[in-house]
Amino acid sequence: MTELIILGTAAFLAGLIDAVVGGGGLIQTPALFSLFPQTAPATLLGTSKFAGIWGTAAAATSYARRVKIRWATAAPAAAAAFLLSFLGAYTVTKVPPDLVRKMLPFLLVLVAAYTYAKKDFGQHHTPQHTGSKEKVLAVLVGGGIGFYDGFFGPGTGSFLVFMFVRFFGFDFLSASAAAKVVNVACNLAALFLFSYTGHILWQVGAVMAVCNILGSVTGTRLAITRGLPFVRRLFLFVVSGLVLKTAYDAFLA
């Protein structure tokens, strides 16, 4: 019971943060690894994905009711992410992700620095592309992030938010909404693989899923009621946390 309470709390906080700016895996996945040190990593990752997809779907639904999602961008990106996530997951079985592990902290530093330096970044919603150009760019972004999510994964949600703001001209709220749609596709692809290979703790995942949903709904409401400055500050905070965590994993752990 104590373990379930800890995991439920971690899942709630992960859902809340993930719903706003991504990065919920910073909380949820380490909690699983610390409480089940003898369990296979693939099983813990599968359990985390199972819990996370429900919260992500709840956040996507909540955003869709309150924020206008630009489906011309989100749908092609989600479809490409779903397909490329499979390819990324397959690739990681053939090629160790050591180079990505070491590059990731530096990429995240660039994301944080760019966001901090441009004070108006993500504060205005001015979509920059239409028609076939928008769809092609969406496929490239969604496919690239989907492959990364299947191959390695940390910070996927935050990268998506950044990409939608930087390359499509979305504000942070619209970018978060679109990112949730793509995240669902990524998680669904991974979940197929994990469930097929039996790498999910179903009972633990079910408890965490409920808490993740509650956190996601709370996070969505916070993002909408507190507005863009709150989302921007939280984005910078989470990316900074990701820098520290990924740097530790790459060079010290």
Backbone as CSV, one residue per row, in Angstrom:
resi,resn,N_x,N_y,N_z,CA_x,CA_y,CA_z,C_x,C_y,C_z
1,MET,0.823,-1.207,0.000,0.000,0.000,0.000,0.863,1.265,0.000
2,THR,1.946,1.235,0.786,2.841,2.391,0.824,3.448,2.666,-0.552
3,GLU,3.849,1.593,-1.227,4.428,1.747,-2.565,3.411,2.329,-3.540
4,LEU,2.158,1.866,-3.443,1.125,2.381,-4.339,0.838,3.853,-4.072
5,ILE,0.876,4.261,-2.805,0.654,5.668,-2.469,1.771,6.531,-3.064
6,ILE,3.010,6.063,-2.916,4.142,6.813,-3.471,4.042,6.904,-4.991
7,LEU,3.744,5.773,-5.621,3.635,5.759,-7.077,2.444,6.576,-7.566
8,GLY,1.336,6.531,-6.815,0.166,7.323,-7.181,0.461,8.813,-7.114
9,THR,1.183,9.225,-6.060,1.566,10.637,-5.931,2.496,11.056,-7.061
10,ALA,3.476,10.196,-7.358,4.406,10.499,-8.449,3.666,10.593,-9.781
11,ALA,2.719,9.682,-9.997,1.949,9.693,-11.247,1.089,10.947,-11.356
12,PHE,0.502,11.384,-10.244,-0.309,12.609,-10.257,0.554,13.813,-10.639
13,LEU,1.710,13.954,-9.985,2.595,15.086,-10.271,3.131,15.013,-11.703
14,ALA,3.455,13.792,-12.155,3.937,13.620,-13.524,2.866,14.018,-14.529
15,GLY,1.626,13.603,-14.276,0.528,13.967,-15.168,0.311,15.461,-15.206
16,LEU,0.415,16.114,-14.039,0.216,17.562,-13.965,1.263,18.295,-14.796
17,ILE,2.533,17.962,-14.574,3.611,18.647,-15.287,3.574,18.319,-16.772
18,ASP,3.335,17.053,-17.083,3.328,16.629,-18.474,2.217,17.294,-19.269
19,ALA,1.080,17.522,-18.616,-0.051,18.155,-19.297,0.261,19.589,-19.690
20,VAL,1.124,20.249,-18.926,1.420,21.657,-19.187,2.549,21.803,-20.203
21,VAL,3.692,21.148,-19.928,4.871,21.374,-20.779,5.639,20.104,-21.117
22,GLY,5.140,18.935,-20.747,5.904,17.715,-20.948,6.924,17.525,-19.838
23,GLY,7.614,16.392,-19.875,8.661,16.153,-18.875,8.196,15.405,-17.650
24,GLY,6.975,14.868,-17.672,6.477,14.135,-16.515,7.278,12.888,-16.196
25,GLY,7.969,12.360,-17.209,8.805,11.183,-16.990,9.918,11.419,-15.997
26,LEU,10.272,12.701,-15.759,11.271,13.040,-14.750,10.870,12.531,-13.365
27,ILE,9.573,12.436,-13.116,9.069,12.047,-11.801,8.606,10.597,-11.794
28,GLN,7.810,10.227,-12.778,7.136,8.938,-12.755,8.089,7.754,-12.950
29,THR,8.951,7.839,-13.953,9.843,6.715,-14.253,10.863,6.465,-13.146
30,PRO,11.555,7.511,-12.618,12.477,7.252,-11.504,11.788,6.658,-10.274
31,ALA,10.524,7.037,-10.032,9.803,6.476,-8.892,9.641,4.966,-9.046
32,LEU,9.306,4.523,-10.239,9.183,3.085,-10.502,10.518,2.368,-10.327
33,PHE,11.574,2.942,-10.852,12.885,2.304,-10.769,13.385,2.224,-9.323
34,SER,13.064,3.236,-8.520,13.537,3.222,-7.137,12.766,2.232,-6.272
35,LEU,11.483,2.010,-6.559,10.662,1.112,-5.747,10.734,-0.338,-6.213
36,PHE,11.100,-0.554,-7.484,11.197,-1.923,-8.012,12.574,-2.148,-8.635
37,PRO,13.637,-2.087,-7.820,14.999,-2.172,-8.376,15.325,-3.521,-9.012
38,GLN,14.587,-4.571,-8.644,14.876,-5.901,-9.178,14.073,-6.226,-10.442
39,THR,13.152,-5.348,-10.785,12.307,-5.597,-11.959,13.021,-5.172,-13.236
40,ALA,12.775,-5.894,-14.312,13.416,-5.579,-15.594,13.090,-4.150,-16.034
41,PRO,14.089,-3.380,-16.488,13.844,-2.001,-16.929,12.741,-1.892,-17.972
42,ALA,12.690,-2.839,-18.921,11.659,-2.793,-19.962,10.267,-2.871,-19.353
43,THR,10.111,-3.661,-18.296,8.810,-3.792,-17.632,8.419,-2.493,-16.937
44,LEU,9.384,-1.834,-16.312,9.104,-0.565,-15.631,8.783,0.528,-16.652
45,LEU,9.500,0.545,-17.761,9.210,1.529,-18.809,7.835,1.272,-19.426
46,GLY,7.507,-0.003,-19.624,6.187,-0.341,-20.164,5.073,0.072,-19.222
47,THR,5.281,-0.132,-17.925,4.283,0.271,-16.931,4.112,1.783,-16.913
48,SER,5.229,2.496,-17.021,5.176,3.963,-17.050,4.447,4.459,-18.299
49,LYS,4.702,3.823,-19.442,4.018,4.203,-20.678,2.516,3.931,-20.574
50,PHE,2.165,2.788,-19.959,0.750,2.442,-19.812,0.023,3.483,-18.968
51,ALA,0.645,3.882,-17.856,0.026,4.905,-16.999,-0.015,6.257,-17.708
52,GLY,1.082,6.577,-18.411,1.189,7.893,-19.024,0.246,8.135,-20.173
53,ILE,-0.056,7.077,-20.940,-0.890,7.297,-22.124,-2.298,7.717,-21.732
54,TRP,-2.791,7.223,-20.586,-4.133,7.610,-20.142,-4.150,9.077,-19.728
55,GLY,-3.121,9.499,-19.024,-3.055,10.909,-18.634,-2.879,11.822,-19.822
56,THR,-2.041,11.399,-20.767,-1.822,12.203,-21.973,-3.097,12.329,-22.788
57,ALA,-3.836,11.224,-22.913,-5.105,11.259,-23.645,-6.117,12.165,-22.954
58,ALA,-6.145,12.111,-21.604,-7.049,12.985,-20.854,-6.687,14.448,-21.053
59,ALA,-5.372,14.743,-21.060,-4.928,16.120,-21.288,-5.292,16.584,-22.687
60,ALA,-5.089,15.709,-23.686,-5.435,16.063,-25.065,-6.920,16.375,-25.188
61,THR,-7.752,15.562,-24.521,-9.206,15.780,-24.559,-9.575,17.095,-23.883
62,SER,-8.957,17.363,-22.732,-9.240,18.606,-22.005,-8.833,19.829,-22.817
63,TYR,-7.662,19.756,-23.444,-7.219,20.872,-24.286,-8.168,21.072,-25.468
64,ALA,-8.604,19.968,-26.069,-9.468,20.065,-27.250,-10.773,20.788,-26.934
65,ARG,-11.225,20.692,-25.678,-12.463,21.361,-25.277,-12.267,22.848,-25.035
66,ARG,-11.041,23.273,-24.762,-10.802,24.655,-24.348,-9.868,25.433,-25.271
67,VAL,-9.013,24.713,-25.985,-8.049,25.353,-26.883,-8.254,24.792,-28.285
68,LYS,-8.242,25.656,-29.276,-8.430,25.202,-30.651,-7.159,24.515,-31.146
69,ILE,-7.230,23.196,-31.314,-6.078,22.442,-31.806,-6.019,22.566,-33.332
70,ARG,-4.859,22.871,-33.847,-4.683,22.971,-35.303,-4.401,21.566,-35.838
71,TRP,-5.471,20.880,-36.240,-5.364,19.488,-36.646,-4.581,19.301,-37.932
72,ALA,-4.530,20.341,-38.764,-3.748,20.245,-40.005,-2.276,20.015,-39.708
73,THR,-1.829,20.452,-38.512,-0.458,20.207,-38.079,-0.377,18.979,-37.188
74,ALA,-1.284,18.890,-36.215,-1.202,17.838,-35.200,-1.430,16.443,-35.774
75,ALA,-2.401,16.291,-36.676,-2.738,14.956,-37.184,-1.610,14.323,-38.008
76,PRO,-1.035,15.028,-39.005,0.089,14.423,-39.742,1.291,14.138,-38.839
77,ALA,1.549,15.048,-37.888,2.665,14.841,-36.963,2.435,13.599,-36.112
78,ALA,1.195,13.397,-35.659,0.879,12.230,-34.836,1.018,10.933,-35.627
79,ALA,0.535,10.935,-36.864,0.630,9.734,-37.699,2.092,9.359,-37.956
80,ALA,2.916,10.360,-38.274,4.343,10.098,-38.512,5.030,9.638,-37.238
81,ALA,4.664,10.237,-36.109,5.268,9.856,-34.829,4.942,8.416,-34.480
82,PHE,3.715,7.993,-34.751,3.299,6.620,-34.457,4.156,5.623,-35.239
83,LEU,4.331,5.890,-36.524,5.083,4.963,-37.366,6.575,4.969,-37.025
84,LEU,7.144,6.147,-36.864,8.586,6.243,-36.621,8.967,5.806,-35.217
85,SER,8.016,5.857,-34.285,8.303,5.372,-32.937,8.623,3.879,-32.952
86,PHE,7.906,3.138,-33.795,8.212,1.717,-33.966,9.643,1.537,-34.479
87,LEU,10.005,2.336,-35.488,11.337,2.226,-36.073,12.410,2.568,-35.042
88,GLY,12.138,3.593,-34.233,13.093,3.962,-33.192,13.273,2.863,-32.167
89,ALA,12.156,2.241,-31.774,12.222,1.151,-30.802,12.989,-0.039,-31.374
90,TYR,12.813,-0.294,-32.661,13.555,-1.387,-33.292,15.046,-1.044,-33.378
91,THR,15.353,0.202,-33.719,16.743,0.622,-33.881,17.525,0.494,-32.583
92,VAL,16.868,0.794,-31.464,17.571,0.743,-30.184,17.972,-0.681,-29.821
93,THR,17.329,-1.671,-30.428,17.734,-3.060,-30.186,18.994,-3.408,-30.975
94,LYS,19.345,-2.580,-31.953,20.505,-2.843,-32.797,21.669,-1.895,-32.510
95,VAL,21.331,-0.658,-32.128,22.358,0.370,-31.931,22.199,0.981,-30.541
96,PRO,23.202,0.879,-29.664,23.115,1.494,-28.333,22.993,3.015,-28.457
97,PRO,22.120,3.648,-27.649,21.898,5.098,-27.772,22.908,5.938,-26.990
98,ASP,24.160,5.484,-26.905,25.156,6.176,-26.080,25.428,7.596,-26.569
99,LEU,25.534,7.779,-27.906,25.817,9.110,-28.437,24.678,10.065,-28.129
100,VAL,23.434,9.609,-28.306,22.268,10.451,-28.008,22.260,10.813,-26.529
101,ARG,22.592,9.858,-25.677,22.605,10.088,-24.231,23.547,11.233,-23.866
102,LYS,24.700,11.286,-24.531,25.692,12.321,-24.215,25.370,13.664,-24.881
103,MET,24.693,13.630,-26.024,24.334,14.871,-26.712,23.140,15.564,-26.085
104,LEU,22.244,14.782,-25.467,20.958,15.315,-25.015,21.080,16.497,-24.062
105,PRO,21.935,16.459,-23.026,22.014,17.628,-22.122,22.357,18.919,-22.850
106,PHE,23.241,18.831,-23.842,23.642,20.033,-24.573,22.508,20.560,-25.444
107,LEU,21.735,19.658,-26.059,20.567,20.085,-26.836,19.545,20.788,-25.951
108,LEU,19.337,20.234,-24.755,18.369,20.833,-23.830,18.843,22.192,-23.330
109,VAL,20.144,22.365,-23.154,20.678,23.674,-22.764,20.373,24.707,-23.851
110,LEU,20.528,24.311,-25.111,20.212,25.217,-26.219,18.735,25.585,-26.228
111,VAL,17.856,24.604,-25.971,16.412,24.861,-25.915,16.099,25.861,-24.816
112,ALA,16.673,25.639,-23.627,16.422,26.534,-22.494,16.965,27.935,-22.765
113,ALA,18.169,28.019,-23.313,18.789,29.312,-23.579,17.982,30.098,-24.612
114,TYR,17.551,29.428,-25.667,16.764,30.087,-26.713,15.449,30.614,-26.142
115,THR,14.776,29.787,-25.351,13.489,30.185,-24.763,13.665,31.348,-23.805
116,TYR,14.721,31.310,-23.007,14.960,32.376,-22.022,15.332,33.685,-22.717
117,ALA,16.143,33.595,-23.765,16.614,34.809,-24.439,15.492,35.519,-25.189
118,LYS,14.578,34.761,-25.779,13.476,35.363,-26.540,12.263,35.482,-25.607
119,LYS,12.107,36.650,-25.019,11.077,36.859,-24.000,9.659,36.675,-24.547
120,ASP,9.473,36.910,-25.845,8.140,36.762,-26.428,7.922,35.378,-27.035
121,PHE,8.868,34.473,-26.828,8.785,33.132,-27.410,7.569,32.389,-26.856
122,GLY,6.674,31.997,-27.764,5.491,31.251,-27.354,4.392,32.091,-26.734
123,GLN,4.488,33.415,-26.846,3.477,34.276,-26.236,2.375,34.681,-27.215
124,HIS,2.596,34.431,-28.509,1.615,34.813,-29.520,1.353,33.617,-30.436
125,HIS,0.091,33.455,-30.810,-0.283,32.346,-31.678,-0.466,32.859,-33.097
126,THR,0.576,32.670,-33.907,0.543,33.126,-35.298,1.068,32.006,-36.194
127,PRO,0.217,31.022,-36.511,0.647,29.892,-37.352,1.322,30.377,-38.627
128,GLN,2.468,29.779,-38.936,3.306,30.288,-40.011,3.148,29.541,-41.332
129,HIS,2.496,28.389,-41.334,2.451,27.579,-42.546,1.025,27.109,-42.823
130,THR,0.744,26.856,-44.079,-0.550,26.309,-44.492,-0.324,25.297,-45.617
131,GLY,-1.373,24.539,-45.915,-1.349,23.643,-47.061,-0.315,22.543,-46.959
132,SER,0.243,22.169,-48.106,1.166,21.036,-48.176,2.453,21.293,-47.399
133,LYS,2.910,22.539,-47.362,4.122,22.860,-46.617,3.935,22.558,-45.133
134,GLU,2.769,22.916,-44.606,2.471,22.654,-43.203,2.474,21.150,-42.919
135,LYS,1.843,20.376,-43.813,1.756,18.925,-43.612,3.118,18.254,-43.705
136,VAL,3.932,18.666,-44.674,5.264,18.073,-44.830,6.117,18.368,-43.606
137,LEU,6.096,19.617,-43.143,6.878,19.984,-41.969,6.381,19.247,-40.726
138,ALA,5.054,19.081,-40.631,4.480,18.356,-39.498,4.933,16.899,-39.496
139,VAL,4.972,16.285,-40.689,5.429,14.893,-40.801,6.902,14.785,-40.398
140,LEU,7.718,15.743,-40.828,9.144,15.715,-40.488,9.354,15.868,-38.981
141,VAL,8.663,16.823,-38.376,8.803,17.041,-36.932,8.249,15.856,-36.152
142,GLY,7.029,15.431,-36.507,6.416,14.310,-35.802,7.214,13.033,-35.964
143,GLY,7.688,12.777,-37.187,8.478,11.575,-37.434,9.796,11.596,-36.674
144,GLY,10.466,12.750,-36.691,11.741,12.867,-35.985,11.593,12.672,-34.485
145,ILE,10.597,13.331,-33.898,10.375,13.202,-32.456,9.873,11.799,-32.111
146,GLY,9.033,11.224,-32.985,8.552,9.867,-32.753,9.690,8.863,-32.745
147,PHE,10.622,9.010,-33.706,11.779,8.120,-33.749,12.605,8.277,-32.473
148,TYR,12.830,9.525,-32.075,13.594,9.780,-30.846,12.909,9.151,-29.634
149,ASP,11.579,9.268,-29.563,10.848,8.726,-28.425,10.987,7.203,-28.360
150,GLY,10.908,6.546,-29.516,11.072,5.106,-29.525,12.502,4.681,-29.266
151,PHE,13.459,5.489,-29.719,14.871,5.148,-29.605,15.438,5.449,-28.229
152,PHE,15.009,6.580,-27.640,15.591,6.997,-26.361,14.522,7.537,-25.427
153,GLY,13.960,8.730,-25.717,12.745,9.142,-25.031,12.724,10.316,-24.090
154,PRO,13.724,10.529,-23.200,13.598,11.603,-22.212,13.364,12.976,-22.836
155,GLY,12.386,13.699,-22.315,12.122,15.059,-22.782,11.307,15.159,-24.050
156,THR,10.694,14.057,-24.480,9.932,14.075,-25.733,8.854,15.156,-25.733
157,GLY,8.060,15.224,-24.658,6.981,16.210,-24.586,7.491,17.634,-24.658
158,SER,8.592,17.911,-23.958,9.156,19.266,-23.964,9.722,19.618,-25.330
159,PHE,10.373,18.660,-25.986,10.865,18.898,-27.348,9.711,19.212,-28.294
160,LEU,8.602,18.487,-28.152,7.447,18.727,-29.012,6.898,20.138,-28.824
161,VAL,6.751,20.559,-27.574,6.253,21.916,-27.294,7.168,22.939,-27.946
162,PHE,8.471,22.770,-27.763,9.437,23.704,-28.344,9.322,23.733,-29.869
163,MET,9.222,22.568,-30.495,9.136,22.493,-31.956,7.889,23.183,-32.494
164,PHE,6.751,22.970,-31.832,5.510,23.583,-32.309,5.546,25.111,-32.162
165,VAL,6.238,25.595,-31.134,6.362,27.048,-30.978,7.358,27.600,-31.994
166,ARG,8.523,26.959,-32.074,9.619,27.496,-32.896,9.337,27.408,-34.391
167,PHE,8.819,26.276,-34.867,8.715,26.053,-36.305,7.319,26.270,-36.875
168,PHE,6.300,26.337,-35.991,4.937,26.530,-36.493,4.296,27.828,-36.012
169,GLY,4.959,28.548,-35.107,4.431,29.825,-34.647,3.306,29.713,-33.640
170,PHE,3.175,28.566,-32.967,2.127,28.398,-31.967,2.505,29.119,-30.684
171,ASP,1.496,29.499,-29.892,1.797,29.922,-28.530,1.945,28.674,-27.664
172,PHE,2.365,28.858,-26.395,2.668,27.704,-25.554,1.435,26.832,-25.298
173,LEU,0.277,27.447,-25.127,-0.923,26.651,-24.867,-1.288,25.800,-26.077
174,SER,-1.288,26.391,-27.253,-1.616,25.645,-28.473,-0.562,24.579,-28.755
175,ALA,0.700,24.907,-28.466,1.774,23.936,-28.663,1.616,22.757,-27.700
176,SER,1.250,23.030,-26.457,1.036,21.958,-25.490,-0.114,21.062,-25.920
177,ALA,-1.179,21.667,-26.442,-2.336,20.885,-26.897,-1.946,19.977,-28.055
178,ALA,-1.244,20.524,-29.050,-0.818,19.712,-30.196,0.176,18.641,-29.772
179,ALA,1.056,18.990,-28.830,2.050,18.024,-28.358,1.390,16.820,-27.708
180,LYS,0.273,17.034,-27.015,-0.408,15.913,-26.368,-0.951,14.924,-27.396
181,VAL,-1.448,15.442,-28.522,-1.958,14.559,-29.582,-0.830,13.681,-30.115
182,VAL,0.327,14.286,-30.369,1.473,13.532,-30.884,1.994,12.566,-29.827
183,ASN,1.994,13.008,-28.563,2.462,12.157,-27.470,1.626,10.892,-27.340
184,VAL,0.321,11.032,-27.521,-0.558,9.854,-27.458,-0.137,8.839,-28.517
185,ALA,0.156,9.321,-29.719,0.567,8.430,-30.800,1.879,7.726,-30.469
186,CYS,2.851,8.477,-29.936,4.139,7.888,-29.556,3.950,6.815,-28.491
187,ASN,3.188,7.155,-27.457,2.981,6.218,-26.353,2.217,4.978,-26.796
188,LEU,1.276,5.173,-27.719,0.487,4.037,-28.192,1.362,3.038,-28.944
189,ALA,2.264,3.551,-29.766,3.173,2.674,-30.497,4.052,1.884,-29.539
190,ALA,4.614,2.590,-28.547,5.467,1.918,-27.564,4.667,0.912,-26.744
191,LEU,3.423,1.268,-26.431,2.589,0.395,-25.610,2.277,-0.914,-26.324
192,PHE,2.073,-0.856,-27.623,1.859,-2.082,-28.397,3.043,-3.038,-28.228
193,LEU,4.250,-2.482,-28.316,5.445,-3.308,-28.208,5.600,-3.883,-26.802
194,PHE,5.424,-3.039,-25.789,5.602,-3.491,-24.415,4.554,-4.529,-24.019
195,SER,3.299,-4.316,-24.428,2.251,-5.266,-24.066,2.430,-6.588,-24.810
196,TYR,2.878,-6.523,-26.053,3.085,-7.744,-26.848,4.176,-8.618,-26.229
197,THR,5.193,-7.967,-25.654,6.308,-8.713,-25.056,6.109,-8.966,-23.560
198,GLY,4.953,-8.569,-23.019,4.645,-8.855,-21.618,5.351,-7.976,-20.610
199,HIS,5.769,-6.788,-21.035,6.535,-5.905,-20.146,5.663,-4.811,-19.529
200,ILE,4.587,-5.188,-18.843,3.743,-4.224,-18.140,3.265,-4.843,-16.826
201,LEU,3.385,-4.093,-15.728,2.786,-4.488,-14.449,1.371,-3.894,-14.440
202,TRP,0.390,-4.688,-14.824,-0.941,-4.161,-15.108,-1.616,-3.543,-13.886
203,GLN,-1.530,-4.193,-12.724,-2.218,-3.669,-11.535,-1.586,-2.365,-11.059
204,VAL,-0.254,-2.342,-11.031,0.446,-1.112,-10.655,0.147,-0.015,-11.668
205,GLY,0.190,-0.368,-12.953,-0.075,0.604,-14.001,-1.476,1.173,-13.945
206,ALA,-2.456,0.344,-13.549,-3.840,0.821,-13.469,-3.995,1.891,-12.390
207,VAL,-3.381,1.657,-11.216,-3.443,2.647,-10.133,-2.769,3.945,-10.566
208,MET,-1.604,3.811,-11.184,-0.877,5.001,-11.635,-1.635,5.727,-12.741
209,ALA,-2.333,4.972,-13.592,-3.086,5.597,-14.684,-4.180,6.514,-14.150
210,VAL,-4.896,6.051,-13.126,-5.963,6.875,-12.529,-5.374,8.170,-11.973
211,CYS,-4.262,8.049,-11.253,-3.628,9.235,-10.662,-3.062,10.144,-11.739
212,ASN,-2.530,9.550,-12.807,-1.989,10.339,-13.901,-3.076,11.139,-14.603
213,ILE,-4.248,10.520,-14.759,-5.384,11.224,-15.360,-5.784,12.426,-14.506
214,LEU,-5.881,12.210,-13.198,-6.253,13.308,-12.297,-5.231,14.441,-12.379
215,GLY,-3.949,14.088,-12.423,-2.912,15.103,-12.545,-2.979,15.829,-13.876
216,SER,-3.258,15.101,-14.940,-3.336,15.710,-16.272,-4.480,16.713,-16.374
217,VAL,-5.636,16.338,-15.838,-6.787,17.250,-15.868,-6.483,18.506,-15.056
218,THR,-5.849,18.314,-13.881,-5.471,19.460,-13.046,-4.465,20.339,-13.769
219,GLY,-3.464,19.726,-14.410,-2.446,20.487,-15.123,-3.021,21.274,-16.295
220,THR,-3.942,20.665,-17.013,-4.574,21.361,-18.143,-5.326,22.598,-17.668
221,ARG,-6.072,22.443,-16.595,-6.821,23.586,-16.062,-5.890,24.682,-15.560
222,LEU,-4.782,24.281,-14.919,-3.801,25.267,-14.462,-3.223,26.039,-15.637
223,ALA,-2.869,25.321,-16.701,-2.273,25.966,-17.868,-3.226,26.985,-18.477
224,ILE,-4.498,26.617,-18.554,-5.485,27.490,-19.197,-5.835,28.680,-18.318
225,THR,-5.985,28.441,-17.000,-6.378,29.537,-16.105,-5.216,30.469,-15.762
226,ARG,-4.003,29.906,-15.646,-2.851,30.740,-15.282,-2.226,31.421,-16.491
227,GLY,-2.457,30.870,-17.688,-2.048,31.566,-18.901,-0.628,31.294,-19.358
228,LEU,-0.238,31.994,-20.420,1.027,31.751,-21.093,2.264,32.024,-20.246
229,PRO,2.321,33.091,-19.427,3.525,33.310,-18.611,3.813,32.144,-17.664
230,PHE,2.757,31.577,-17.081,2.927,30.423,-16.195,3.495,29.231,-16.959
231,VAL,2.958,28.973,-18.155,3.421,27.838,-18.953,4.878,28.034,-19.352
232,ARG,5.245,29.256,-19.726,6.629,29.535,-20.112,7.575,29.296,-18.950
233,ARG,7.229,29.783,-17.757,8.093,29.597,-16.581,8.242,28.115,-16.240
234,LEU,7.134,27.386,-16.299,7.193,25.962,-15.990,8.008,25.212,-17.042
235,PHE,7.892,25.616,-18.290,8.674,25.001,-19.359,10.171,25.159,-19.076
236,LEU,10.599,26.367,-18.726,12.009,26.602,-18.425,12.458,25.790,-17.212
237,PHE,11.600,25.691,-16.199,11.922,24.923,-14.997,12.102,23.442,-15.335
238,VAL,11.177,22.892,-16.098,11.234,21.466,-16.444,12.438,21.172,-17.334
239,VAL,12.694,22.021,-18.324,13.850,21.796,-19.198,15.144,21.872,-18.397
240,SER,15.214,22.782,-17.428,16.399,22.854,-16.562,16.568,21.560,-15.770
241,GLY,15.455,21.015,-15.271,15.507,19.736,-14.572,15.959,18.615,-15.485
242,LEU,15.492,18.646,-16.720,15.910,17.638,-17.697,17.395,17.737,-18.004
243,VAL,17.926,18.952,-18.046,19.361,19.129,-18.281,20.160,18.435,-17.174
244,LEU,19.780,18.692,-15.924,20.496,18.095,-14.797,20.374,16.578,-14.796
245,LYS,19.151,16.082,-15.026,18.926,14.636,-14.979,19.666,13.926,-16.115
246,THR,19.572,14.436,-17.319,20.218,13.765,-18.450,21.733,13.891,-18.385
247,ALA,22.252,15.010,-17.858,23.699,15.158,-17.689,24.226,14.157,-16.662
248,TYR,23.486,13.978,-15.582,23.869,12.986,-14.569,23.869,11.575,-15.159
249,ASP,22.817,11.251,-15.899,22.710,9.910,-16.493,23.830,9.662,-17.503
250,ALA,24.195,10.713,-18.262,25.156,10.530,-19.340,26.604,10.478,-18.849
251,PHE,26.922,11.265,-17.810,28.325,11.436,-17.449,28.691,10.995,-16.028
252,LEU,27.705,10.841,-15.147,28.033,10.539,-13.753,27.496,9.200,-13.273
253,ALA,26.317,8.798,-13.777,25.687,7.580,-13.271,26.525,6.351,-13.632
